[in-house]
Amino acid sequence: MVVANEQVEAYLSLFEEPRKESRGNDPAWLEGLRQAAIERFGELGFPTARLEAWKYTNLGALSSATFEPALPATAESVARARWPFPDLLGSRLVFVNSRFSPELSSTANLPSGVTAGSLASAVQSGALEEHLGRHATFADAPFIALNTAFFEDGAFIRVPRGVVLEEPILALFVSTGFDRPTMTHPRNLILAERESQAVLAEVYIGLGERVYFTNPVTEIVAEENSHLEYVKVQQEGPRAFHIAALQARQERSSNLSMFSIALGAGLDREDLTVVLDGEGSDALLNGLYVETGEQHVDNYTTLDHAKPHCNSRELYKGVLDGKSTGVFHGRIIVRPDAQKTDAKQSNKNLLLSEDAVINTKPQLEIYADDVKCTHGATVGQVDSEAVFYLRSRGIALGDARAMLTLAFANEILSRMKTRYLAEQLRAAVAAILKGHGAGR
């Protein structure tokens, strides 16, 4: 605990250093927000296992380490990297060490009126005060507070009223390797205005196997009658810490379909909150985590039904091999005024080794009386009868287990609208399973 306190003081001291160029010209409202955030982080400190929300995730290695802000990197230094989704149609925003790279980005074919680019530039235009920092609150969230205090850049995407994007927008965040542990705090703001439709993907990758810390925060506003599919992919380096928060607010009759895909990082925490704040809105939450070795993934989701006549469906599936560990804590909250709520939640897990562990806790908090809500969780192994069936037809044991495991994961991926994204993620999952023998 003493070390953790010393590290908190280190972040406070870092904040008080002379402002870097990217933060020196902040408008007054943002400077005040940053100041409030760092003060709150100082009060909260790093979460410990004594908190119910962090009971199964040990942050000792993160909270005791010293991370320095990642330095800028040139486009040339990462130009030879193997990008995910290289043939994905649509626009691409690339951020290297959390800084926008115009040289690696491509937005020329965006429809008129659509904004996709650097959040830092948008802040300077003075157009974001209404939304930035208003949805992802840091009152009880130290990592959101840390991000709010230190973020330098990220993606700002605005789809205007009535615009239908025919092709997806990809925001790609690349962390490069350094000789010392480094950190980045990407901040993203997504505005889907009334009656708009879009598919957006947010992807995190790491180059090399160095220790680093990525702490992204994404805020999403889905206005009335909008339709948004949002895909978050985490493929960080094997020694990375990835602590992410996503907060979304839905207005009347909006439709939000979200995918959280976790394939990398040594330690991954995904906090996802969706507030159904408009009557007749629908939310679909899909999650897939594939863990091997000694990886740890923690999914903490909240579906907050604040208005009546809203529907939500949540399905998270996990595949754990080796000595990996997983956590799923899913909350559905039904407020007193949210009558006629229809909510279903399910968490299904496949353990491929005797040493893999999953802790799962679906949770309902219902304060209305005219609702339909269900939840459940399952933990199992690959079906031995199905394996025997495939082996009887000449398929090797490892291949049979991999086929069945991929079919288990494919239920999530097959729900994506963009087939190319689904196919590439399916290939990534298959490669992980093949590399680790799918439990053999």
N, C-alpha and C positions, 0 to 999 in steps of 0.2 A: 504493500500500500504506500509505503514511503516513496518507493521508486516511481509509482504512478503519479503521486503528488508532484514529484520533481518534474516529471514529464509534462504535466498540466502547466506548471510554471514556465516550462520551456516554450510552450505554445503561446502563453500570454506575453512572454518577452519577445517572441518572434513577431507578434502582432504590433508591438510597440516600436519596432525598428522603423527607421525612416521609410515612408511609403514608397513602394516600387512604382515604376512609371505607370503600370496598368491600373493601379489603384489610386494614384495621386490625384487624378482628375475626377474622382467619383462625385456625382451630385450629392447635395446635402442629405437628401432622404436616404440614399444608399449608405453614406458614411455613418449616419445614425443607426441604420439597421445593422451594419457590421459591428459597431461598438456595442450595441445591445447583445449581439450574438456572442461576441468573445467574452463578455461579462457573464453571460449565462453558462457558457462552457466552463468558465472558471468555477462557477458554483456547482455545476453538475459533476464535472470530472468524467473519467471513463466509466462506463457501466461495469458492474461486477456480477458474478453469479448469484449474489444475494437478491438481485432484482429478478422477479419472475420472468420478465420478458427476455432475460439473458441467462437463464438458469443453466442451459446446456452448452453455452458458448464461452469458452475461456479466452479472454482478450489479453492475458498476461504478456504474451510475446509482442503484441501490438502496443500496449500501453507502456511497456518498459523500454521500447526502442526509441532511438533518436532519428527522426526523419527530417531531411532538409527539403525545401521546395525544389522541385525538378527544374532544371535549367532549360531554356529554349533549345530546340534542336532544328537543324536545317532540313528542308525537304530532301536534299541530296542524301542525308544520313539515313533516311528510311526508305529511299526510293526503291531499293531492291527487296524490300520486305514482301512477303507473300500475303497479299491482302485477302481477307475473307470476302466472299461474294463478288469476285472480280467482274463477272458478266451481268451483274444485276442492272437492269434498265432503270433509268430515273436519275435523280440528282444525288450527288455525294458530297457530304461535308466531312473534311478530315481535320482532326485536331491531334497535334503531336505534343505530348506532355501538356495536354489541356490548353494548347494555344492553337487558334485557327490557322490553317495552312492554305492560303488561296491557291498556291501552286499545285497542291494535290487535290483540290476540290473542283467540282464541276456542277454548276447550277444554271448553265446557259439556257437550258430547255424548259425551265419552270414557266408555268402559265403566268400571264400578266396579273400582278397584284399579290402573288404568293411571295412570302419572305422566307428565306432559308439562309442562315449565315451565322456570323459571330454575335454572341450575346453581348460581349464587351462593346462592340460597335453600336449595337442597339441601345445599350444603356446610355451611351454618350448622346444619342439622339433625343433622349428624354421621354421615350414612349412606353416605358415598362413599369412605371411606379405602381400602376393599378394592380399588377399581378405578381411581379417578382417579389418573392419572400412572403406573399400573403396566404399561400396555400400550404407550403411546407413549413410548418411552425416549429420553432426550436425550444419551446418552453420546457419540454421534457425529453428532448432529443439532442444529446450532446454532439453527435456526428453531423446533424443538420446545422447546429450552431457553428461547428468548426468549419463546415463548408461555407456557410454564409459569411463568416469572418474572412476567409482566405481565398474564395474563388476568384480566378482571374478571367476565365472565359468559359465558353460552352456553346451549345447550339440554341439559337432562337428560330423557331419555325412558327409562322402564322399562315393559316389557310383561310382566305377571306370568305365572307358569306356567299353561299351558293356555288362555290368552286368545287369541282370534282377532279381530283388528281388521278390521272389514268396510270401513272407510274409511281413507285414508292420513292421516298426520300430516305437516304441512309446517312446517319451521323456516326462516324467511325472515330474512336478514341484510341490512340496508340501511345503506349508507355515505352520509352527506350531504356536501355540498360545504362546504369551508372556504377561507378566503383563504390559508392556509398548508398545507404538506403534513402530513397527520395519519396516525395508525396505529391499528389495532385488532387485538386478539388473541383472537378468539372461541374458546371451549373447549367441546366437546360430548362427552357421554358417553351411549352407547346400550346398554341392557341388554335383550336378548331372552332371557327366561328359558325354562326347559324347556318344550317342546311348544307354544310360542307362535308366532303368525303375524302379520306386520305388513308394511306398506309405508310407508316413510319417505322424505321428500325434504328435502334441505338445499340452499338456494338463496341465492346471493350476488348483489346488484345494487348499482349505484352511481348516485347522483343527480348530474347535472352532469358536467363534464369536468375537474374538478380532479385534481391529483396526490394520491394517497393509497396507503396500504400496508395490505393485509389479510393477516393471518397466522393462519389458523384451524388448529386441531388437533381431530380427532375420534377418539375411541376407541369401538370396538364390541366387545361380547361376545355371541356367539351360543351359547347353552347347548344342551345335548343335545336333539336332535330339534326344534330351532326352525327356522322358515322366515322369512327376512328378505330383503325387497327394499329396497335402499338406492340412492337416486338423488341424485347431487351435480351441481348445475347452477351454473356460473360465468358470470355475465353482468355483470361489473364494468365500470366506466367505461373509456373508451379510453386513459386515461393512468394507470390503476391498476397497482400491483404486487400480484399475488395469489400468495402462497407458502403452499401447503396441504399438510398431512400427515394421512393417515388410516391408522390401525392397527387391524386387526381380528383377533380370536382366535376360532376355531371349536372347539366341543367335539364330542363323539361324535355322529355321524349328523345333524349340523346342515346346513342348506342356506342358503347366502348368495349372493344375486344382486346384483351391484353395477353401477351405471352412473355413469360420469364424463363429463359433458358440458361442454365448454369452448367458449364462444362470444364471450367478451369479454376485457377487460384488455389492457394494452400488453405486459406480461410475466406469464406464468402458469407456475408450477411446481406439479405435482401428484405428491406422493410417496404411494404407496398400497402398503401391506403387509398381506397376509393370511396368517396362520399357521393351517394346518390341523392343529390340535392334538388332534383326537379321531378315532379310527378310524371310517371310513365317512362322513366329512364330504365335502360337495360345495361347490365355489366356482365361480361364474360371473362373470367380469370383462368388462365391456363399456365401451368408451370411444369417444367421438366428439369431435373437435376441428375447428372450422371457423375458419380464420384469414384475414384480409385485411390490406391496407395493409402496415404494418411490425410487425405483432403477432408475438410469440414465445410458443410453448407448449412445455413440456417435461414429458413424462410419464415417471415413473420408478416402475415397478411391481415388486413382489416377491411371488411365490407360494411360500410356505415349507411344503413337505410334511414335517411332523414325525412323522406317524403313518401306519401302513399302511392300504391299501384306501381311499385318498382319490382323488377325481377333481377336476380343475380344467380349465376351458375359458376361454381369454382371447382376445378379439377387440377390437382397437383400430383405428379407421378415422379417417383425417385428410383434410381438404380444405383446401388452401392456395392462396391467390391473392395477387396483387400481389407485394410483396417480403417476405412473411411467411416465418417460419422455424419449423420444428418439430423436436422430438426425441422419440423413443420408445426407452426402454431398459427392456426387460422381462426380469426374472430369474425363472426357475423353479429352486428349490432342492429337491432330494430327499435327505432325511437318511438315514443308514445304516439306520435301523430302518423306513423308510417303504417297505417292499416292497409290490408290487401297486399302485403309483402309476400313475394314468392321467392324463396332462397334455398339453394341446395349447394352443399359443400362436400367434397370427397378428397381424401388423400390416400393414394395407393403406392406401396413400396415393394421393391423387389431386392432381396438381399442375395448377393451372389457368393458370399463367403461367410464362414462362421464368425469371423472377427468384425464384420460390418455391423454398425449399430444405427438405428433410427429411433428418435423420440418424436412422437406425433401427438398433437393435442388439438383436435377440432373443437370449437367453442361457440355456443350460441348465447347471446344476451338479448332477450326479447322483452320489450316493455309495451307491446301492443297485443291485443287479444284476437284480432281477425287476421291471422297470418298462416302461411304454409312454409315451414322451415325444416330442413333435414340436414344431418351431417353424419359423416362416418369415416373410418380409416381402416386400412388393411395392411398387413405386413406378411409377405410370403416369399417363397423361393420358386425357381423355375419348375414348371410342371413336369414331373418325372415321366408321366405317361406320354406327354407330348414329345419329350426327348426320345423315349423309346420308339415312338412311332416314326420319327425322322431317322433315327439310326437304323431302323429296320429297312429303310429305303436307301441305305448306303451313304448317309450323311455322317460325317465324323462328329464325335461328341462335342468338341469345342465349337464347331460350326453350327450344330443343332442348338446349343445353348445360346449362341450369339444371335441366331435367327429369331428365336423366341423372345429374347430380350429386346431386340430391335423392334419386333412387332408390338411389344408392350409400350415402348417409348413412342412408337409411331402414332398412337392414338392422339397425342398432343400435337405433333407436327402436322398431321393430316388436316387439322382444322385451320391452318393458315391460308389466307386468300392467295398470297403470292407463292406459286408452286416452286419457283426457283429457290426462294428462301428455304422452304420446307425440304427440298431435295438436298441442298447443300448442308443443312443442319443434320439431316438423316445420314449423310456421308460422314460428317464429323463424329456423330455418335457411333456409327459402325466402326470407324477407325479406332476410337477409344476402346470399344469392346474387343476388337481384334487384337489390339496391342496388349490387352490384359487378359486375353483368353476367355472373357465372359464368364469368369468363375471356374472355368475348366470343368 
